[in-house]
Each structure stands twice: as C-alpha cells, then as structure tokens.
Amino acid sequence: MKTILITGGAGFIGSNLTDRLLKDGFKVVSIDNFDPFYDRKIKESNIKQARANPNFTLVEADIRDEEKMRAVFCEHMPYTVVHLAAKAGVRPSIESPKEYYDVNVMGTLNLLQIMQDLGLRRMVFASSSSVYGNNKKTPFSEDDSVDNPISPYAATKKAGELLCHTFHHLYGCDITCLRFFTVYGPRQRPDLAIHKFTDLILKGKPIPVFGDGSSARDYTFVSDIVDGIVKSMDKLSGYHVLNLGESTTITLAELISSLEEIIGRKAIINRMDKQLGDVDITFADISKAKRILSYAPKYSKEEGLSEFVAWKINTQKSY
Ligand SMILES: NC(=O)c1ccc[n+]([C@@H]2O[C@H](COP(=O)([O-])OP(=O)(O)OC[C@H]3O[C@@H](n4cnc5c(N)ncnc54)[C@H](O)[C@@H]3O)[C@@H](O)[C@H]2O)c1
C-alpha cells in the first residue's frame, strides 16, 4: 500500500484529496498547522471522516519546521508528496507579503531540501492561475509568459514553481506543478466568492461585489481538480507545469445570477471598487493536461454550483 503525504491536508482541496486517496486504498499522512486564516473548526470537520480511517495519520505541524518535517518524512517515506500547504488568497497577501513569502517560498524550499536529503523523488506542487497576472491573451497556456504577477501571492506561487524546477534540474526529481483555476465545491474556503456569496444570499445579507461585475473566472469543481492531482501523482516523470481548469469562463455578474437562480432568492448587491491584485480574467487552456494526463473535467458550472449550494445548505443545518 503506497503512502501519500499531503501538506495542507485539512484544508479545502487537501481534505477532498485525502478522502479520494483513502477510498482508492492509499495510506495518507496529512500535515497541517491549522493556520488561523479561517476557523479551525471548519478544518476539523473537513477531516472528521478521514480520522476514523486507520490508513490516515494527521500530523499537526508547520511545513517551515525543519526538524519536525525531517522526522515525519523519515518515518513515513512517502511515495509522493502533494504539497498544498500555503497561505492562500490574493487580497490578504497584499496586507502581509512577508508571511506569504515565508510559508509559500521558504516552506516549499524546506520540503524540497528534506526530500532531496532523504532520496524522496516525487512531488506534486499546488501552483495557481494567478501566475498569469493580467495577461491579455486567452485562454492562458503553459507556454505564455508568467513574468508579471500582480500580487505577492502570485509571486510566491511563481517562485515555488522555479524552486521545483531547480530541484528537478539539480537532482532529477519528478515534480509536476499544477496551476489550479479558482476551485470550488464542498468545503470551499469561506473567503472565496462562491462560498461568501452563497452564505450571504441565504442569510438575506448584502454581498460585496468588487468592480462592475465584468471580471471573469474559470471556476473548477474540486473533484475535477482532485482527479487531475491523482493522475499526475503517478503518471508523470520529469518536470511539468500544467493548467487544471474547466476551460470555460463566466463573469462575476453571471455567477451572481446563477447563484440567485439556484438559491431562489435575489442578491442584495453592495458595489465596491475593484480590488488591487485581482486579475481581470482567468481562462485555462487545458489541452496539455488533456494530452499528457488524460485530464477530463466533468462538471459544468450549473451542476457544480447546484452541488455546492446543496452542500452549503446541508452543512448550515448541521452546525
Ligand atoms: N482554492 C483555490 O481556488 C486555489 C486556486 C489556486 C491554487 N490554490 C492552491 O491550492 C492549495 C490549497 O488551497 P485551498 O483552497 O485548499 O486552501 P486552504 O487554506 O483550505 O488549505 C491550505 C491548508 O494549508 C494549511 N497551512 C497553511 N500554512 C501552513 C503551514 N505553514 N504549515 C502547514 N500547513 C499550513 C492551512 O491550515 C490549510 O488547511 C494552496 O497551495 C493554494 O494556494 C488554490
């Protein structure tokens, strides 16, 4: 039975990946420091089901803690490391860029060095569509320039990719950097638009809408992302950068209309200025992931949003 080590395993994507891997018969070692960016209770609830599984181990620790990481990696000697732990979110990274740099860059470097020292050779690294900045050419392709990030968060993700490339070049390890395009679905982070809007519309409260509603996103359902991660865990050798999106975009205004329709209630709009660091559009060219991973996203926005809203209503009832 192969062991997969997931950093950030109690978070949104990490906990969805954990459940999938346990179901597929893997052992999962999950490292998370329960960063206070959002409520610990949410993360505890994300991993509640996994904790009942004997093939699951939770290690509460910080990826920057070299001694602790060395001990955990040494004890479990994972087949693949899926490195998801990060300070996430574009806007808060403008408030505390040093903290983002420390966790996302120094934390990644710490793991890469420990893996190299122990002879561990496989990593999947969570990068982000934000590395494309405000590129004008769409859809975004992996061959496009990513030299113009517009937030500290985006810059740390680009730096992570560069470190991964360097370790691959120097030591021949197999690393795939996956650029996720706005991920949503059950357990989505509460700071992200779909979750925040759904919550506020259900409560009959105003939703903060930044800009004129024309910004557009390629929203990707979490099980499609998990599928892409699982495929890259095993399939790829060498160094790769791949977009994982649905390859369709909707505007913020269209997103709000869809949520209103699914929830059956009009949103109260609180229009605000466009936020610094927010890009105008994200739109993934996924032809490379389709070709080399057989990545095949399944969820339409309508299906995904309906599933998310149903999950949100159910969890609200159970809190
Ligand atoms: N959700 C998205 O739309 C999206 C899009 C692009 C990229 N990503 C990337 O995917 C990854 C997972 O994102 P998510 O949405 O699940 O976020 P999340 O915040 O729900 O999960 C990240 C987890 O990492 C943990 N963490 C943070 N700092 C840590 C540290 N120093 N040591 C150990 N654990 C730490 C947090 O406690 C959290 O549980 C992140 O790297 C993020 O940048 C996410």
The ligand as a Gaussian input file, in Angstrom:
#p B3LYP/6-31G(d) Opt

LIG

0 1
 N       -8.796000      27.120000      -3.840000
 C       -8.381000      27.656000      -4.965000
 O       -9.172000      28.217000      -5.741000
 C       -6.924000      27.592000      -5.366000
 C       -6.550000      28.097000      -6.632000
 C       -5.214000      28.054000      -6.988000
 C       -4.271000      27.484000      -6.142000
 N       -4.664000      27.013000      -4.924000
 C       -3.639000      26.446000      -4.049000
 O       -4.065000      25.158000      -3.630000
 C       -3.593000      24.899000      -2.309000
 C       -4.748000      24.518000      -1.392000
 O       -5.684000      25.594000      -1.371000
 P       -7.051000      25.541000      -0.558000
 O       -8.021000      26.383000      -1.273000
 O       -7.357000      24.127000      -0.214000
 O       -6.613000      26.352000       0.749000
 P       -6.836000      26.016000       2.290000
 O       -6.426000      27.262000       3.019000
 O       -8.196000      25.495000       2.537000
 O       -5.774000      24.870000       2.553000
 C       -4.415000      25.135000       2.823000
 C       -4.064000      24.406000       4.099000
 O       -2.680000      24.647000       4.361000
 C       -2.529000      24.799000       5.763000
 N       -1.315000      25.584000       6.007000
 C       -1.110000      26.903000       5.805000
 N        0.130000      27.246000       6.202000
 C        0.728000      26.122000       6.656000
 C        1.993000      25.834000       7.215000
 N        2.900000      26.811000       7.392000
 N        2.275000      24.570000       7.593000
 C        1.350000      23.571000       7.448000
 N        0.122000      23.786000       6.925000
 C       -0.187000      25.043000       6.533000
 C       -3.780000      25.532000       6.213000
 O       -4.043000      25.348000       7.600000
 C       -4.844000      24.920000       5.322000
 O       -5.521000      23.846000       5.956000
 C       -2.850000      26.157000      -1.864000
 O       -1.486000      25.981000      -2.136000
 C       -3.419000      27.239000      -2.774000
 O       -2.517000      28.296000      -2.954000
 C       -5.967000      27.042000      -4.521000

